[in-house]
Amino acid sequence: MDHFMLLRIRKYINQPIAMRELLKPTLLLAVLIFLAGFTSDTTRMDTESEDRRPITIYNTYGYLDGDEWVIPMRLWVHTPRRIVERLSTRVTRSIGDLSRREVNTFRSRLRDFAANSRSRRTVDLTFNQDPDGVQYRIEDLDGNHPRTDQNGIIRGTLRLPVDKAETLLENQDSENSWLTIEASSGRYSGTGRIQLIDPEGVSVVSDIDDTVKITEIPAGARIVVRNTFFKEEYAAAPGMAKRYNEWKHDEYEDVAFHYVSGAPWQLFGPISDFLFREDANFPEGTFHMKSVRKNVLTLSSWRDLRELATNEKVTYDQKVSQISRLMQHFPDREFILVGDSGEMDPEVYTSIDEMYSDQVKEIYIRDVVNHRELNPERLDGMTIIPAPTIESGVSQFDGYEAFTDAE
């Protein structure tokens, strides 16, 4: 079935008009997710992937509730699906003039879109260096321990007694109150990170694209696709890591970082690897991203794809919801909000400031569309970080013109 669908899609994209449409990032994602999800969870796994069965635990945080830490959890049980990676890579070779390096980069970035989600799995969690070896399971709102859903996801909370947390922090020789946790489900396993955040202090909420990572969203869809899926090395926004590390090490005693992005969770791996590697050197933080379910048998998956492709307001709603949740979990912390002017960060942060004015310490906007001169009212009351202006259809990276419109 995958091979049949590949032939149909490849024939479609070989048409010039269709190819130009496919290069819109939302439609490219939709095609990739469709390819990835078309093989159901019950399909036989690729023999190549049987030796690698990961559980992804997304960076999260804990907040105090009485004598317990409450930890919002999200994890994903999955296996690589090499056949879909290979088939989708063949499709990609039909798109423009791509080098082998670009195709290989694309295949790597595609991996979590193409993975086979594993449903109905129970997952046990243990903290590293726990002398008691206690096993935990995620609880839902009803106090039950859910299995993975049709998209391989478990969401809920984990509760950790304060005295147990103190023991774990000491045993793990923790820095900045980060704990390492292990997940297992039969032959599936994975490792994740949790930061226990004090009720008082300063939290930095940071956008990612064009705030800390140069994506060039105002340049247009084709350049965004290139920079997201085909550019071998992501590029850091100049000066932003230095600014964040000054806040962390010099200006504030207890600062936490939360990366809130409209990018889908399937890009968590490449983005987190980029942010926290030595040369980028951004402070470790929690992640809050966009849910794009990819099981084609569920209506919710198709709704996600439709909204990703057609609803520009969905990222606004997502960010307002996720930041509001942070504000509610930490009512006594002050928040610094950092974003860019290329999308709706000023509007998101204005809404947050209206709802939680006592908690918002400052708003920083990296101005990538020169609205400090062209539309200063939009950035009124915000601290502007000047940045080079991103122009439509123009990329600052050499050799990235292949996806521009042909006359």
QUIQUI-V621666 format. One record per backbone hydrogen bond with DSSP energy under -1.0 kcal/mol. NH is the residue of the N-H (numbers start at 1). CO is the residue of the C=O. If there is no record, write none. Layout:
NH:CO + NH:CO
This chain:
5:1 + 6:2 + 7:3 + 8:4 + 9:5 + 10:6 + 11:7 + 12:8 + 13:9 + 14:10 + 15:12 + 19:15 + 20:16 + 21:17 + 22:18 + 23:19 + 24:21 + 28:24 + 29:25 + 30:26 + 31:27 + 32:28 + 33:29 + 34:30 + 35:31 + 36:32 + 37:33 + 38:34 + 43:40 + 52:49 + 55:189 + 56:76 + 58:74 + 60:193 + 62:195 + 63:70 + 65:68 + 68:65 + 69:160 + 70:63 + 71:158 + 73:156 + 75:154 + 76:56 + 77:152 + 78:54 + 79:116 + 85:81 + 86:82 + 87:83 + 88:84 + 89:85 + 90:86 + 91:87 + 92:88 + 93:89 + 94:91 + 95:92 + 103:99 + 104:100 + 105:101 + 106:102 + 107:103 + 108:104 + 109:105 + 110:106 + 113:110 + 114:110 + 116:79 + 118:77 + 120:148 + 124:184 + 125:136 + 126:182 + 128:180 + 130:127 + 136:125 + 139:157 + 140:144 + 143:140 + 148:121 + 149:153 + 152:149 + 154:75 + 156:73 + 157:139 + 158:71 + 160:69 + 162:67 + 165:161 + 166:162 + 167:163 + 168:164 + 169:165 + 170:166 + 171:167 + 172:168 + 173:170 + 174:169 + 178:175 + 179:194 + 181:192 + 182:126 + 183:190 + 184:124 + 185:188 + 188:185 + 189:53 + 190:183 + 192:181 + 194:179 + 195:60 + 196:177 + 197:62 + 202:254 + 203:334 + 204:256 + 205:336 + 206:258 + 207:338 + 210:213 + 211:208 + 212:208 + 213:208 + 214:235 + 219:216 + 220:217 + 224:220 + 225:221 + 226:222 + 227:223 + 228:224 + 229:225 + 230:226 + 231:226 + 237:212 + 240:237 + 243:239 + 244:240 + 245:241 + 246:242 + 247:243 + 248:244 + 249:245 + 250:246 + 251:246 + 252:247 + 256:202 + 258:204 + 259:286 + 260:206 + 261:288 + 265:290 + 267:264 + 268:265 + 271:267 + 272:268 + 273:269 + 274:270 + 275:271 + 276:272 + 281:277 + 282:275 + 286:257 + 287:59 + 288:259 + 290:263 + 298:295 + 302:298 + 303:299 + 304:300 + 305:301 + 306:302 + 307:303 + 308:304 + 309:305 + 310:306 + 311:307 + 314:311 + 317:313 + 318:314 + 319:315 + 320:316 + 321:317 + 322:318 + 323:319 + 324:320 + 325:321 + 326:322 + 327:323 + 328:324 + 329:325 + 330:326 + 333:330 + 334:201 + 335:359 + 336:203 + 337:362 + 338:205 + 339:364 + 341:366 + 348:344 + 349:345 + 350:346 + 351:347 + 352:348 + 353:349 + 354:350 + 355:351 + 356:352 + 359:356 + 360:356 + 361:335 + 362:335 + 364:337 + 365:383 + 366:339 + 367:385 + 373:370 + 374:370 + 375:371 + 378:375 + 380:377 + 382:379 + 383:363 + 385:365 + 387:367 + 390:368 + 393:219 + 394:391 + 404:401
